Amino acid sequence: MSDSENQEQLLRLMRYHSTMASKGVSLDEYVKSMKEGQKKIYYIAGVQPKDVAGNPFMSPFKDSDVPVLIVANQIDEMVF
């Protein structure tokens, strides 16, 4: 977070849980999987996908194929 010289390279290494992937995904992978017309990156703070499933903020995505990133660490929230 404080290494501005290597910020871009470090960001490419980060992986996140996603509602649409069984393994960690990078931001680049997320952007490539965005649906046509999707202009925003959606994310929610939580530990695991199962932990956020009942979160009311996930309601709009329940029957949707729009991926949502799950940021599990405090540093992840600061990155976003």
N, C-alpha and C positions, 0 to 999 in steps of 0.2 A: 504494500500500500504506500509505503514511503520511498520506494525505490523508483523514482520517476524515470530514471535512465533506462531501466529494464522493464518498465510497466507493460508495454505491449507484448513482449516475449513471455512474461509471467502470466498475463491474462490468457494467453493461448494454452497454457498448461492446466488451467483450472478446469475441473469437471463438476457437474451438478447432477443430482437426481432429476428425473423428469417423469411426468405422468405418461409419456408416450414411449419410454425406453426402459429396458431392463438393466442397462448399464449406465455409468456416468457419461454425460455428454458435454462437449465443449460449447462455448457460445457460437462458434462457427458452425458446428453441427446443428445446433438449434436453429440458427438463421436459415440454413439450407433446408430444414424440415418445415419451415413456416408455411402455412397455407396461403394460397393465392389471395391477395388482398390484405393479408395480415401485415400490419405496419408496426405493431408493438411487440415487445418481449414481455410475456406474462410470467410472473414468479410469485411465490409465496414462501414465507419462512416456516420451516418445520424440520423435524429430524429425519423422518422417513416418509415415503409416499403414503403408507397406510395411516400415518399420524395426521395428515392433512385432508384425508378423504372426506371426513365429516365436517370440515371447516366451512362455515356459511359463505366465505369468500370464494369457495370452489364451485358453488351452485351454478353459475353461468357456464361452467366448463364441463359439467357432469355428463351431458349427452353430446358433447362436442368433440371434434377431433383436433382441436387446437391444443398444442402442447403447452404445459405449464412447468416451468423450472421450479425445483424445490431447493431453496437455499438452506443448508443445514448448519452452517457455522456463522458465528458473528462476523467474521471477516468477509464472508460471502455477501452479507447485507451491506457492508461498507463499500464493497466493490460496485454493487448496483447503485 
